[in-house]
Amino acid sequence: MFGFIIGLIGVYFFFGNRNYKMLTPGMLKLDQLAGQTIQYSDTASCEMKCQSVGPEEVREAMLVGKVNSKESQDFNVHHPLFNFNGTTEKGKQLNVICMQFDSITRVIYVHDLAKKDTCKCP
C-alpha cells in the first residue's frame, strides 16, 4: 500500500495538472505536428496575409485544436493530411489543413472561421 501511494504521488508530480480527460490520438498528433518544422504553401501564406493570421496563431491552434477525422486522410497514406479546427489565445477560430512529410509539417490551407472567405488566393 505504501508503494502504491508513493507511485500516485510520483505520477501527480510527473503529469501535474494537465487536462488528460480530453486527450485523444488526434490531439497527440497535432502536438507532434506543432513540434516539427512548419512550412506554408503559397495559398496558405496568401490566406494568412489576407485574414491577418500569423504563424504563431496557426501553431497555437494546432496545440489546442481538434482533428476532424471525417475530412482527414491520416494514418493510411504515405503523407497524411490533417484537417483541424483550433482556437487561438485571441479567440480566433481557425480551420487549418496540413500534411506531414517526415519531420516537416506543410500547412496548405488556413481560414479564420469568423471571417467570410473573400481572399483571391491561388
C-alpha positions in Angstrom: 0.0 0.0 0.0 2.9 2.3 0.8 4.4 1.8 -2.6 1.1 2.5 -4.3 0.8 5.8 -2.5 4.3 6.7 -3.5 3.5 5.8 -7.1 0.4 8.1 -7.1 2.4 11.0 -5.7 5.1 10.4 -8.4 2.5 10.3 -11.2 0.9 13.5 -9.9 4.3 15.3 -9.9 5.2 13.9 -13.3 2.0 14.8 -15.1 0.9 17.8 -12.9 -2.5 19.5 -13.5 -2.7 18.7 -17.2 -6.1 18.1 -18.6 -5.9 14.5 -19.7 -9.7 14.0 -19.7 -9.9 15.4 -23.2 -6.7 13.7 -24.5 -7.3 11.9 -27.9 -5.0 10.5 -30.6 -5.8 13.5 -32.8 -4.6 15.9 -30.1 -1.4 13.9 -29.7 -0.8 14.0 -33.5 -1.4 17.8 -33.6 1.1 18.3 -30.7 3.6 16.3 -32.7 2.9 18.4 -35.9 3.3 21.6 -34.0 6.7 20.5 -32.7 8.0 19.9 -36.2 9.4 22.5 -38.7 6.3 24.2 -40.2 6.3 25.3 -43.9 3.5 27.2 -45.6 2.2 26.8 -49.1 1.8 29.9 -51.3 -2.0 29.5 -50.9 -1.8 29.3 -47.1 0.6 32.3 -46.9 -1.8 34.3 -49.1 -4.8 33.4 -47.0 -3.0 34.1 -43.7 -1.9 37.6 -45.0 -5.5 38.3 -46.3 -7.1 37.3 -43.0 -4.4 38.7 -40.7 -3.4 35.3 -39.2 0.2 34.9 -38.1 2.3 31.7 -38.0 2.3 31.7 -34.2 -1.5 31.7 -34.2 -1.5 28.7 -36.5 0.8 26.9 -34.1 -1.5 27.9 -31.1 -4.4 26.5 -33.0 -2.5 23.2 -33.5 -1.8 22.9 -29.8 -5.4 23.2 -28.7 -7.1 22.0 -31.9 -9.3 19.1 -32.7 -8.8 16.9 -35.7 -11.8 16.4 -38.0 -11.3 12.8 -38.7 -14.0 12.6 -41.4 -12.2 15.2 -43.5 -8.7 14.0 -42.8 -6.7 11.3 -44.6 -4.5 10.1 -41.9 -2.6 7.1 -40.8 -3.4 5.1 -44.0 -1.4 7.2 -46.6 2.3 8.0 -47.1 1.8 11.7 -46.4 -1.2 12.1 -44.1 -3.5 15.1 -44.5 -5.0 16.6 -41.3 -8.0 18.9 -41.2 -8.5 20.5 -37.8 -10.1 23.4 -36.0 -8.5 25.3 -33.2 -8.8 28.5 -31.2 -6.0 31.0 -30.6 -5.5 32.9 -27.3 -7.0 36.0 -29.0 -10.2 34.0 -29.7 -9.8 33.4 -33.5 -11.4 30.1 -34.7 -9.1 28.7 -37.4 -9.6 25.9 -39.8 -6.3 24.5 -40.9 -5.3 21.7 -43.4 -1.8 20.4 -43.2 0.3 17.5 -44.5 3.0 15.6 -42.7 6.3 15.0 -44.5 8.7 13.1 -42.3 9.9 15.9 -39.9 8.1 18.7 -41.7 4.6 19.9 -41.4 3.3 21.7 -44.5 0.3 23.9 -44.0 -1.7 24.1 -47.2 -4.9 25.9 -46.1 -5.8 28.4 -43.3 -9.2 30.0 -42.8 -10.5 32.2 -40.0 -14.0 30.8 -39.5 -15.3 34.2 -38.2 -14.4 35.9 -41.5 -16.1 35.5 -44.9 -13.8 33.9 -47.4 -13.1 36.8 -49.7 -9.4 36.1 -50.4 -8.5 35.6 -54.0 -5.6 33.2 -53.5 -4.2 30.6 -56.0 
